[in-house]
Amino acid sequence: MARVYLETSYFSMCVTSRTDDLDVGRRASSKLWWQTQAKHHDLFISPEVVRELSAPAFPSRDLALVMLRGLTVLEFTTEVVELAEVLVRERAMPAPAVEGDALHLAVAIIHQMEYILTWNVKHLANPNKRTHLAVLCMRLGLAPPQLVTPDLLQEFDDD
C-alpha cells in the first residue's frame, strides 16, 4: 500500500457546495476516490490539515472533520519545521513556513510519503513546482512525494 498524505484541498473539495462545473467535477472525482481508492492506500494527515479544516470560517467544517476520523496524524518535528523554512527560502513554496503549503509539503517529505493528494494546482500539483522541488530534494538528500490529484492516483483490484 502506498503512503498518501491527504492535503487540505482534497477534503475541502469533497465537501464543497460550489456549483460551477469545475468544482462539481472535482467534488465528484474526490468523493469517488474516497469511496473506491482510499482502501488501497495508507492515509495520513498532519496537524495543519486539522487546523485549516477546523477554522471557524471554513465552510462545511463539520463534514470535513468527520472525514479525518481514523486517519493517522503525522508529527511536526524539528526536521519538518526546518524543511518548511528551506522550502520557503528556496522559493519552492510560498511563505509563511509556519503554516500552509510549505508545512504540508515538509511533513510529507520528512515522513516519507509516496504521494500528496491535492487539488492545489497552483503551489503543489504544478509541473513547474514539481521540477523545482525534485532538484531541491536531490540537493538535500530527500525523496519528494509525487504530487497528484485524485483522478491521477488510481489502483484497481486484480480480478
Secondary structure by P-SEA (a helix, b strand, c coil): cbbbbbcaaaaaaaccccccaaaaaaaaaaaaaaacccccccccccaaaaaaaacccccaaaaaaaaaccbbbbbbcaaaaaaaaaaaaaccccccccccaaaaaaaaaaacccccccccccccccaaaaaaaaaaaaaaccccccccccccccccccc
